[in-house]
Amino acid sequence: MTLALLEFEPMSTDDLDWVSVAESTLHSHPWTLGNFADSLGAGYSCWIGRDGTERVSYGVLMLVLDEAHLLNISVTTSAQRRGVGQAMLQHLFNVSVERGASQMFLEVRPSNAAALALYCRNGFEPVGRRKAYYPGLKTREDAIVMRRQL
């Protein structure tokens, strides 16, 4: 995969089945197809990353006033560790700035080392913690709330 071929397009209802299957393979507690459909219906900024004709990533942003909230960013297993997550995150930064956001927030599991590393490399800083935010296999897991100026 070459990042020169990576392109981003708005997610559509035609993408929902693929996104739902991808999500279920990537996360222990995945969003449902309904969660993605609701995001589209609510007018959230939902994106698909493509390498040629192959879909390799997706992201969901909620934009409110001058804030962007990164709700979901995911990269297919076959495309991980190739800069696709970085490229999608940069695209989401650009979309956020174009739509008037001056800062971005997100929640991340403390156990998600790869995501934490990506976010820290991109200027996110911890600003809070949500106790027992994420479902877990035996117990719930906290969320680290992170913020980045755009």
N, C-alpha and C positions, 0 to 999 in steps of 0.2 A: 504494500500500500504506500502510495506517495501522497503526502499532504497537499501537493500541488493540485491533485484531483479532487480534494475534499471540498464539497459544496454544501450549503445550507439552504433549506427551503421550509416554508411553513408546514407544520404537521396538518394533515387533513384526516377526515373520517376514513379515507381509504388506507391510512397508515395504522389505524387503531388495532387491528388484529395482530399485525407484526409487532407493534410496540408492546402489546400485552404479553405476547409469547416471549419476546426478548426480556421484558421486565421479570417474568416468572423464572427465567433461567439465571438472572443476575442477582436477585435479592431474596433473602430468606423470608421477608415479609413484603412481597411486592404490592405495588399499586394494582388495582383491578382495571379492566378495560373501562368500567364505568367511571373510575377516577380520571382517566385520561379523557374520556368523552365529556365529562363534566367540566374539565379544564378548558377544553375547546369551546364548549357551550358558554362558559363564563367569560370568554374573550381573553383568556390568558395567552401569553406569547409562547406558543408551542412550536418546537423546531425539530427537524430531522437532519442529520448529517449523512451525506452520501459520499462514497468513494466510487465514482463512476455510477453504475446502476445499483450498487449494493448499499443498502442502508446500514450504517455502522454506529450511529449514536442518536440520542434524542435528549431534549431538554425542555423544561417547563418553567416559565417565569411568570410571576404575578407582579404587575406594575401598579403601584398606588402612589399618586402624587409624585414626590421626588425619590421614592424608594422602589427598588427592585428586590423581590424575594425569590431566590432560586429554590424552587420546590423539588425539582428532580433533574439530575444530569446523569446520564448513563451511557456506557460504551460497550458494545458487544464484546464478548470474550475474545473473539478472533482479532479484534482491532485494538485491544488493550496494549499499553506500553509502547505505543507508536506515535504518541502526540495527538491523538484524536480528542481525548478529553481536554487537553490544553486548547486545541483549536475550537472546540465547542464552547468552552468557557469564554474564550476571547470573543467569539461571535455573540454570546449572550451579554458580555460587557458592552459591545458596540450597539446592540439593539437597545439596551437599557439607557445608554447615553443619548441615542437618537430620540428616545421617547421621553427624555427629560429627567431621568434618574440621576441623582448625585451620589447615591450609595447603594450597596447591595448587601443583603442579609441572607443567611442560610443556617440550617441546622445540620449537624453531622454527628454520627456515632463516634464516640471516643475510640472504639475498636476498629474503625475504618482508617487504617494507617495510610493507604494509598490516597484516599480523598483528602485527608488532613494535610498530607504533604503537598498535594496539588494546590489546595487552598492557601496554605502558608506561602508557597512559592509565588502566589499571585496576589499577595498583599492583604489577605484576610487576617483579621486578628480576633481572638476570642473576646466576647463582650458579655457573656452570660452562660448560664447552664439551665436547662429544663430537666428537672428531676423526673425520672421514669417516663420519658417521652416516647421512646421506641419500644415496640413489643420485642420480646426475646424468646428464646427457646424455653427457658426456665424462669427467668426474671426479666423485668423491664430494664431498659438501658437508658441512661441519661442522654441528652443531646447537648453538644457544645454549640452555642449560638455564636456565629462569626459575622463580622462586618468588614466591608472594604469601601473606601471612598472611590468614586469613579472619576 
